[in-house]
């Protein structure tokens, strides 16, 4: 990529609003296969403060396997894996979590059912950082440029092709493209996640 293209990409990225970043992030959560989401989250969580990662780890502790009990509490790869398991659990329960995702489990409850992974991420206080890093992650770029996503990229919103298709005219990075129509807040919203990825689980979601 030439210097001019990199400068153009940076300018367009800076021009995106936080709402647009979050809208695109949520669209991809609704769309990408679970392994891609997990890998992209592992990359995205790296820039969260270690203290915040440890807080997320503690809330996700019910999803630890026995062999992970000694895992580092700020390891972004482990946290991404636990977020995936929490989403799988949520989907198995029909998308239901305790009141506002913050209920306290009683002794008779499974503590996993009180965890809302969406609230953990979107309420992290650094959701925009997570969104930007997710959009720019190698996992997402590879999926759309050379992986299974490249086969149907023409059916995606225009910004997906402009961002990830190396042959697209005017390709300008994560910031390129057309607002939120068909690819942002109208495709699930900040709490919708009704597509095929993070919470939809049909057409390439968790468990895929």
Order of alpha helices (4+ residues) and beta strands (2+ residues): alpha-alpha-alpha-alpha-alpha-alpha-alpha-alpha-alpha-alpha
